[in-house]
Structures are given as C-alpha cells and as structure tokens.
Amino acid sequence: MTPPAREPRPAHVRRVDVAASGSSRSWLEAVGLVVRRGAADLVREASLQLFPGELVAIEGASGSGKTSLLRALALLEPLAAGRLSLDGQDAHGIPPPDYRRRVA
C-alpha cells in the first residue's frame, strides 16, 4: 500500500545578516500573501518584513513555493490575497517597471 502523499513544508525566510541601517521601518513588507494557480495554493499566508541592508535566504524543499514567493514579491505573479508594500506605499500603486527597479 502506498503511503499518502505529503505536501512539502512551506518555504520560509531566514535572516542571514542585518547591516546597521538604523531604520526601524521595513523597506519591503508582505502580509498574508496567497498565490494560487487553479485550485492549488502555491504560497499560503506568507508574511515577511525586509529592512534596508538586510540579507535573507528563502529556504524550502522542492515545491514549497520559493519561486512563486519571489515572483509575487516582484509583481510577476498575481496575488489571490494579501498586501505588499514598498517604503510604506502599496506596491500595486507603483508602476511595475518603477517597482521592479527599486527592488532589484
């Protein structure tokens, strides 16, 4: 008998290094992001705050949503739910080329 298929654990963000920027305000903030393709949630309720000068790693097993999360953060993947802001401004109110230039 074949054991039931397990879903991969969701990707997570690990802080690697934080430069002393002196800023307590996040630069890029995602709250409750959901990326869906068909009936499948590729990213479920992902939240993160990135600060100026911070280096992070997105880790997870194959199929855990790492690429989908990055594509959503770059506005290349539509959000089914959640909020994304850059410097306190709604990311969807910034023209995509300008937004991508600022986060690249």
GIQUI-V114794 format. One record per residue. SS is DSSP state (A for helix, B for strand, O for the rest). PHI is phi as a letter, one per 30 degrees, with the letter a starting at -180 (999 if undefined). PSI is psi in whole degrees, -180 to 180 (NA if undefined). Layout:
ss	phi	psi
SS	PHI	PSI
SS	PHI	PSI
This chain:
ss	phi	psi
O	999	134
O	d	131
O	d	153
O	d	145
O	d	137
O	c	140
O	d	143
O	d	148
O	d	144
O	d	152
O	d	153
B	b	159
B	c	130
B	c	128
B	d	125
B	c	-45
B	a	139
B	b	115
O	d	150
O	d	89
O	c	-19
O	i	-1
O	c	132
O	c	-5
O	c	133
O	d	149
O	d	-48
B	b	127
B	b	132
B	b	132
B	b	119
B	i	36
B	d	134
B	b	126
B	c	126
B	b	139
B	b	113
O	i	-129
O	c	-4
B	c	131
B	d	116
B	d	-33
B	b	131
B	c	116
B	h	45
B	d	133
B	b	140
B	a	157
B	b	128
B	c	138
O	c	155
O	e	133
O	i	2
B	d	142
B	c	128
B	b	161
B	b	135
B	c	117
B	c	153
O	l	162
O	d	167
O	e	131
O	i	7
O	d	-7
O	j	13
A	d	-52
A	d	-41
A	d	-38
A	d	-47
A	d	-41
A	d	-38
A	d	-41
A	d	-25
O	c	7
O	h	32
O	c	-9
O	b	127
O	d	145
O	c	134
O	d	-26
B	a	163
B	j	176
B	b	138
B	b	126
B	b	151
B	b	120
O	h	39
O	i	-1
B	c	138
B	e	123
A	d	-31
A	d	-8
A	c	-1
O	c	131
O	e	131
A	e	-43
A	d	-39
A	d	-45
A	e	-49
A	d	-36
A	d	-39
A	d	-30
A	c	-12
O	d	NA
